[in-house]
Amino acid sequence: LEEVALVDTVACRNFTTAAAAVATSTKTPIPAPPHPLYIMNKPKNCQCQRGVTPSVFDRVPAPYATDDLKCFGRLDQDTTGILLFGTDGGLQSLLTAPSSKIWKTYT
């Protein structure tokens, strides 16, 4: 993957839904799979798991808070930063598994 372009973004507080298009080396957009991707700016003192309070899942607006929604990775409770959410387990594995060798930068 060389580039990800976000189209049709709709902001709801600090939760954004994005229909993504991936550009190949020819810069031709390829439609994203039917799995939605969401981006959240994680606030401090929230945990990245379900069943605890406060949780990042408590901040997901009702229309998007489906049972199959997962957090791609996690941040410590006291850490703020960008989190990616989605329903595509394959993409989640690709982005978070050490064997995928996807570079992550923590600042």
N, CA, C and O atoms as a DFTB+ gen file, in Angstrom:
428 C
 N C O
     1  1       0.841      -1.175       0.000
     2  2       0.000       0.000       0.000
     3  2       0.884       1.236       0.000
     4  3       1.856       1.324       0.751
     5  1       0.542       2.158      -0.829
     6  2       1.338       3.377      -0.895
     7  2       0.644       4.569      -0.273
     8  3       1.300       5.465       0.258
     9  1      -0.669       4.589      -0.332
    10  2      -1.376       5.773       0.117
    11  2      -2.807       5.413       0.469
    12  3      -3.419       4.571      -0.187
    13  1      -3.333       6.036       1.483
    14  2      -4.743       5.876       1.835
    15  2      -5.389       7.244       1.775
    16  3      -4.924       8.185       2.418
    17  1      -6.439       7.354       1.020
    18  2      -7.183       8.612       0.914
    19  2      -8.517       8.432       1.614
    20  3      -9.178       7.410       1.431
    21  1      -8.916       9.392       2.399
    22  2     -10.193       9.326       3.092
    23  2     -11.219      10.164       2.345
    24  3     -10.973      11.322       2.009
    25  1     -12.359       9.565       2.094
    26  2     -13.451      10.273       1.422
    27  2     -14.720      10.084       2.228
    28  3     -14.837       9.127       2.993
    29  1     -15.669      10.987       2.061
    30  2     -16.955      10.906       2.759
    31  2     -16.799      10.825       4.273
    32  3     -17.397       9.960       4.913
    33  1     -16.007      11.710       4.843
    34  2     -15.822      11.685       6.292
    35  2     -16.936      12.464       6.971
    36  3     -17.374      13.506       6.484
    37  1     -17.382      11.942       8.096
    38  2     -18.421      12.589       8.895
    39  2     -17.941      12.580      10.337
    40  3     -17.697      11.513      10.901
    41  1     -17.805      13.741      10.934
    42  2     -17.305      13.824      12.306
    43  2     -18.462      13.816      13.301
    44  3     -19.495      14.444      13.070
    45  1     -18.285      13.117      14.383
    46  2     -19.256      13.084      15.480
    47  2     -18.442      13.154      16.761
    48  3     -17.914      12.138      17.214
    49  1     -18.334      14.329      17.346
    50  2     -17.447      14.606      18.475
    51  2     -16.023      14.235      18.091
    52  3     -15.479      14.788      17.135
    53  1     -15.408      13.303      18.824
    54  2     -14.040      12.928      18.466
    55  2     -14.018      11.551      17.801
    56  3     -13.023      10.831      17.888
    57  1     -15.113      11.190      17.137
    58  2     -15.225       9.901      16.453
    59  2     -15.545      10.183      14.999
    60  3     -16.527      10.867      14.711
    61  1     -14.753       9.680      14.086
    62  2     -14.934       9.969      12.673
    63  2     -15.113       8.681      11.899
    64  3     -14.353       7.729      12.077
    65  1     -16.121       8.651      11.039
    66  2     -16.284       7.515      10.147
    67  2     -15.733       7.903       8.785
    68  3     -15.932       9.027       8.323
    69  1     -15.054       6.988       8.156
    70  2     -14.436       7.296       6.871
    71  2     -14.611       6.133       5.921
    72  3     -14.277       4.996       6.254
    73  1     -15.135       6.413       4.736
    74  2     -15.133       5.425       3.672
    75  2     -13.793       5.612       2.987
    76  3     -13.540       6.662       2.395
    77  1     -12.936       4.610       3.059
    78  2     -11.566       4.773       2.590
    79  2     -11.403       4.248       1.170
    80  3     -12.068       3.297       0.760
    81  1     -10.528       4.870       0.452
    82  2     -10.127       4.377      -0.870
    83  2      -8.615       4.251      -0.856
    84  3      -7.921       5.150      -0.383
    85  1      -8.110       3.166      -1.358
    86  2      -6.679       2.920      -1.373
    87  2      -6.165       3.215      -2.779
    88  3      -6.729       2.741      -3.765
    89  1      -5.106       3.991      -2.865
    90  2      -4.538       4.344      -4.171
    91  2      -3.358       3.431      -4.466
    92  3      -2.496       3.232      -3.610
    93  1      -3.316       2.891      -5.637
    94  2      -2.207       2.035      -6.052
    95  2      -1.104       2.915      -6.629
    96  3      -1.196       4.142      -6.584
    97  1      -0.084       2.300      -7.158
    98  2       1.021       3.076      -7.719
    99  2       0.570       3.914      -8.915
   100  3       1.235       4.888      -9.267
   101  1      -0.552       3.551      -9.545
   102  2      -1.077       4.346     -10.653
   103  2      -2.018       5.437     -10.152
   104  3      -2.578       6.194     -10.946
   105  1      -2.189       5.515      -8.841
   106  2      -3.050       6.496      -8.188
   107  2      -4.532       6.313      -8.556
   108  3      -5.318       7.258      -8.489
   109  1      -4.890       5.102      -8.941
   110  2      -6.278       4.788      -9.245
   111  2      -6.947       4.309      -7.963
   112  3      -6.502       3.321      -7.380
   113  1      -8.004       4.979      -7.508
   114  2      -8.665       4.550      -6.265
   115  2      -9.274       3.159      -6.398
   116  3      -9.880       2.821      -7.414
   117  1      -9.099       2.369      -5.357
   118  2      -9.718       1.056      -5.269
   119  2     -10.715       1.136      -4.124
   120  3     -10.326       1.490      -3.011
   121  1     -11.993       0.821      -4.355
   122  2     -12.981       0.904      -3.276
   123  2     -12.585       0.026      -2.091
   124  3     -12.087      -1.086      -2.265
   125  1     -12.807       0.528      -0.926
   126  2     -12.508      -0.208       0.296
   127  2     -13.515      -1.341       0.467
   128  3     -14.607      -1.284      -0.098
   129  1     -13.166      -2.358       1.229
   130  2     -14.120      -3.432       1.491
   131  2     -15.315      -2.888       2.259
   132  3     -15.270      -1.767       2.766
   133  1     -16.381      -3.674       2.349
   134  2     -17.598      -3.177       2.998
   135  2     -17.501      -3.050       4.514
   136  3     -18.515      -2.851       5.183
   137  1     -16.317      -3.160       5.051
   138  2     -16.136      -3.014       6.491
   139  2     -15.826      -1.555       6.808
   140  3     -14.890      -0.987       6.246
   141  1     -16.596      -0.944       7.696
   142  2     -16.317       0.453       8.038
   143  2     -15.045       0.577       8.884
   144  3     -14.690      -0.330       9.636
   145  1     -14.381       1.707       8.742
   146  2     -13.223       2.048       9.566
   147  2     -13.536       3.349      10.287
   148  3     -14.112       4.267       9.703
   149  1     -13.157       3.424      11.551
   150  2     -13.412       4.607      12.357
   151  2     -12.123       5.041      13.028
   152  3     -11.265       4.219      13.348
   153  1     -11.998       6.332      13.234
   154  2     -10.829       6.902      13.889
   155  2     -11.298       7.680      15.117
   156  3     -12.246       8.461      15.042
   157  1     -10.629       7.460      16.241
   158  2     -10.961       8.185      17.474
   159  2      -9.697       8.776      18.058
   160  3      -8.649       8.130      18.079
   161  1      -9.796       9.999      18.528
   162  2      -8.726      10.600      19.301
   163  2      -8.974      10.195      20.750
   164  3      -9.801      10.798      21.433
   165  1      -8.259       9.171      21.218
   166  2      -8.497       8.602      22.543
   167  2      -8.160       9.609      23.634
   168  3      -7.051      10.141      23.686
   169  1      -9.135       9.863      24.506
   170  2      -8.857      10.763      25.634
   171  2      -8.121      10.035      26.753
   172  3      -8.118       8.806      26.823
   173  1      -7.511      10.808      27.610
   174  2      -6.824      10.269      28.783
   175  2      -7.846       9.637      29.724
   176  3      -9.006      10.048      29.760
   177  1      -7.412       8.649      30.475
   178  2      -8.225       7.948      31.475
   179  2      -9.348       7.103      30.886
   180  3     -10.352       6.864      31.558
   181  1      -9.202       6.651      29.658
   182  2     -10.125       5.690      29.043
   183  2      -9.334       4.435      28.711
   184  3      -8.174       4.511      28.306
   185  1      -9.968       3.280      28.884
   186  2      -9.319       2.024      28.549
   187  2      -9.778       1.538      27.181
   188  3     -10.869       1.883      26.727
   189  1      -8.951       0.747      26.534
   190  2      -9.228       0.264      25.173
   191  2      -9.822      -1.138      25.185
   192  3      -9.440      -1.985      24.376
   193  1     -10.752      -1.384      26.096
   194  2     -11.421      -2.686      26.141
   195  2     -12.859      -2.503      26.573
   196  3     -13.225      -1.486      27.162
   197  1     -13.661      -3.495      26.274
   198  2     -15.080      -3.470      26.655
   199  2     -15.234      -3.972      28.088
   200  3     -14.368      -4.675      28.607
   201  1     -16.333      -3.607      28.712
   202  2     -16.660      -4.128      30.030
   203  2     -15.994      -3.423      31.193
   204  3     -16.142      -3.848      32.339
   205  1     -15.267      -2.358      30.921
   206  2     -14.652      -1.559      31.988
   207  2     -15.132      -0.123      31.836
   208  3     -15.590       0.279      30.766
   209  1     -15.026       0.633      32.899
   210  2     -15.451       2.030      32.843
   211  2     -14.330       2.889      33.387
   212  3     -13.774       2.571      34.438
   213  1     -13.983       3.952      32.716
   214  2     -14.477       4.377      31.411
   215  2     -13.756       3.646      30.283
   216  3     -12.581       3.302      30.409
   217  1     -14.457       3.415      29.194
   218  2     -13.922       2.701      28.047
   219  2     -14.067       3.557      26.796
   220  3     -14.985       4.371      26.699
   221  1     -13.166       3.374      25.842
   222  2     -13.305       4.085      24.566
   223  2     -14.602       3.680      23.870
   224  3     -15.168       4.463      23.106
   225  1     -15.074       2.463      24.130
   226  2     -16.313       2.003      23.508
   227  2     -17.538       2.755      24.045
   228  3     -18.565       2.813      23.368
   229  1     -17.445       3.328      25.245
   230  2     -18.526       4.157      25.789
   231  2     -18.686       5.445      24.995
   232  3     -19.753       6.059      25.022
   233  1     -17.647       5.859      24.295
   234  2     -17.660       7.119      23.552
   235  2     -18.063       6.957      22.088
   236  3     -18.192       7.945      21.366
   237  1     -18.260       5.725      21.654
   238  2     -18.671       5.479      20.270
   239  2     -20.160       5.792      20.150
   240  3     -20.959       5.250      20.914
   241  1     -20.552       6.657      19.205
   242  2     -21.965       6.988      19.027
   243  2     -22.796       5.744      18.711
   244  3     -22.328       4.834      18.027
   245  1     -24.025       5.713      19.210
   246  2     -24.912       4.549      19.110
   247  2     -24.999       3.926      17.719
   248  3     -24.928       2.700      17.625
   249  1     -25.146       4.678      16.645
   250  2     -25.285       3.999      15.344
   251  2     -24.056       3.176      14.942
   252  3     -24.161       2.266      14.119
   253  1     -22.904       3.491      15.516
   254  2     -21.661       2.824      15.134
   255  2     -21.227       1.762      16.142
   256  3     -20.312       0.988      15.862
   257  1     -21.860       1.714      17.291
   258  2     -21.442       0.833      18.382
   259  2     -22.007      -0.580      18.201
   260  3     -22.861      -1.016      18.974
   261  1     -21.531      -1.279      17.191
   262  2     -21.983      -2.639      16.938
   263  2     -21.130      -3.629      17.731
   264  3     -20.010      -3.316      18.135
   265  1     -21.674      -4.828      17.947
   266  2     -20.952      -5.838      18.725
   267  2     -19.669      -6.301      18.060
   268  3     -18.748      -6.754      18.739
   269  1     -19.596      -6.194      16.723
   270  2     -18.401      -6.658      16.024
   271  2     -17.337      -5.569      15.861
   272  3     -16.308      -5.804      15.229
   273  1     -17.574      -4.391      16.420
   274  2     -16.602      -3.302      16.354
   275  2     -15.430      -3.616      17.292
   276  3     -15.625      -3.904      18.473
   277  1     -14.229      -3.557      16.750
   278  2     -13.021      -3.847      17.524
   279  2     -12.044      -2.682      17.422
   280  3     -12.040      -1.933      16.445
   281  1     -11.229      -2.550      18.441
   282  2     -10.172      -1.555      18.473
   283  2      -8.922      -2.199      17.882
   284  3      -8.514      -3.271      18.329
   285  1      -8.310      -1.565      16.890
   286  2      -7.101      -2.099      16.257
   287  2      -5.912      -1.639      17.082
   288  3      -5.405      -0.535      16.879
   289  1      -5.473      -2.457      17.990
   290  2      -4.396      -2.081      18.892
   291  2      -4.983      -1.448      20.141
   292  3      -6.197      -1.451      20.345
   293  1      -4.118      -0.912      20.960
   294  2      -4.592      -0.269      22.178
   295  2      -3.548       0.684      22.714
   296  3      -2.361       0.582      22.405
   297  1      -4.019       1.607      23.518
   298  2      -3.147       2.559      24.197
   299  2      -3.385       2.430      25.691
   300  3      -4.480       2.059      26.114
   301  1      -2.382       2.731      26.489
   302  2      -2.533       2.693      27.942
   303  2      -3.617       3.659      28.385
   304  3      -3.944       4.610      27.675
   305  1      -4.173       3.408      29.564
   306  2      -5.269       4.223      30.091
   307  2      -4.904       5.701      30.145
   308  3      -5.741       6.549      29.834
   309  1      -3.703       6.021      30.523
   310  2      -3.304       7.420      30.681
   311  2      -2.750       8.051      29.405
   312  3      -2.312       9.201      29.427
   313  1      -2.764       7.313      28.296
   314  2      -2.204       7.792      27.040
   315  2      -3.308       8.331      26.139
   316  3      -4.401       7.769      26.075
   317  1      -3.012       9.419      25.446
   318  2      -3.932       9.948      24.443
   319  2      -3.342       9.657      23.069
   320  3      -2.134       9.466      22.929
   321  1      -4.206       9.626      22.058
   322  2      -3.705       9.402      20.709
   323  2      -4.773       8.839      19.800
   324  3      -5.916       8.642      20.210
   325  1      -4.393       8.583      18.568
   326  2      -5.314       8.116      17.551
   327  2      -5.481       6.599      17.646
   328  3      -4.502       5.856      17.723
   329  1      -6.743       6.155      17.639
   330  2      -7.076       4.735      17.603
   331  2      -7.883       4.460      16.342
   332  3      -8.695       5.282      15.915
   333  1      -7.649       3.305      15.762
   334  2      -8.405       2.867      14.605
   335  2      -9.351       1.763      15.056
   336  3      -8.944       0.829      15.746
   337  1     -10.622       1.876      14.660
   338  2     -11.638       0.876      14.966
   339  2     -12.179       0.322      13.656
   340  3     -12.154       1.005      12.632
   341  1     -12.663      -0.904      13.686
   342  2     -13.286      -1.463      12.500
   343  2     -13.892      -2.817      12.773
   344  3     -13.844      -3.332      13.890
   345  1     -14.464      -3.383      11.725
   346  2     -15.121      -4.684      11.831
   347  2     -14.405      -5.752      11.015
   348  3     -14.875      -6.888      10.947
   349  1     -13.293      -5.418      10.404
   350  2     -12.553      -6.344       9.554
   351  2     -11.425      -6.988      10.359
   352  3     -10.371      -6.384      10.559
   353  1     -11.657      -8.223      10.819
   354  2     -10.658      -8.922      11.619
   355  2      -9.362      -9.185      10.872
   356  3      -8.286      -9.194      11.470
   357  1      -9.464      -9.402       9.556
   358  2      -8.259      -9.629       8.759
   359  2      -7.371      -8.400       8.721
   360  3      -6.152      -8.504       8.855
   361  1      -7.977      -7.242       8.538
   362  2      -7.213      -5.991       8.540
   363  2      -6.629      -5.734       9.920
   364  3      -5.494      -5.273      10.040
   365  1      -7.398      -6.031      10.963
   366  2      -6.903      -5.856      12.321
   367  2      -5.663      -6.722      12.548
   368  3      -4.672      -6.258      13.110
   369  1      -5.721      -7.962      12.115
   370  2      -4.566      -8.855      12.267
   371  2      -3.377      -8.343      11.480
   372  3      -2.249      -8.355      11.975
   373  1      -3.620      -7.894      10.261
   374  2      -2.538      -7.378       9.427
   375  2      -1.840      -6.200      10.086
   376  3      -0.613      -6.106      10.054
   377  1      -2.609      -5.309      10.679
   378  2      -2.036      -4.093      11.265
   379  2      -1.402      -4.310      12.633
   380  3      -0.505      -3.560      13.015
   381  1      -1.846      -5.318      13.378
   382  2      -1.380      -5.458      14.763
   383  2      -0.464      -6.649      15.012
   384  3       0.260      -6.645      16.008
   385  1      -0.462      -7.658      14.164
   386  2       0.366      -8.839      14.392
   387  2       1.843      -8.503      14.186
   388  3       2.196      -7.881      13.184
   389  1       2.699      -8.897      15.106
   390  2       4.129      -8.636      14.939
   391  2       4.683      -9.243      13.647
   392  3       5.613      -8.695      13.055
   393  1       4.118     -10.368      13.212
   394  2       4.625     -11.026      12.001
   395  2       4.380     -10.212      10.738
   396  3       5.036     -10.437       9.721
   397  1       3.431      -9.257      10.790
   398  2       3.163      -8.436       9.609
   399  2       4.242      -7.377       9.401
   400  3       4.364      -6.820       8.310
   401  1       5.021      -7.100      10.440
   402  2       6.120      -6.140      10.373
   403  2       5.664      -4.744       9.912
   404  3       6.391      -4.045       9.207
   405  1       4.455      -4.357      10.323
   406  2       3.942      -3.010      10.045
   407  2       4.595      -2.078      11.067
   408  3       4.524      -2.322      12.271
   409  1       5.231      -1.010      10.580
   410  2       5.895      -0.054      11.461
   411  2       4.855       0.785      12.196
   412  3       3.876       1.239      11.605
   413  1       5.077       0.980      13.461
   414  2       4.234       1.842      14.278
   415  2       5.147       2.845      14.965
   416  3       6.248       2.510      15.400
   417  1       4.672       4.078      15.053
   418  2       5.463       5.100      15.721
   419  2       4.676       5.625      16.909
   420  3       3.525       6.038      16.766
   421  1       5.286       5.609      18.066
   422  2       4.676       6.126      19.282
   423  2       5.457       7.347      19.695
   424  3       6.671       7.278      19.889
   425  1       4.766       8.477      19.832
   426  2       5.461       9.701      20.204
   427  2       4.883      10.289      21.464
   428  3       5.348      11.330      21.929
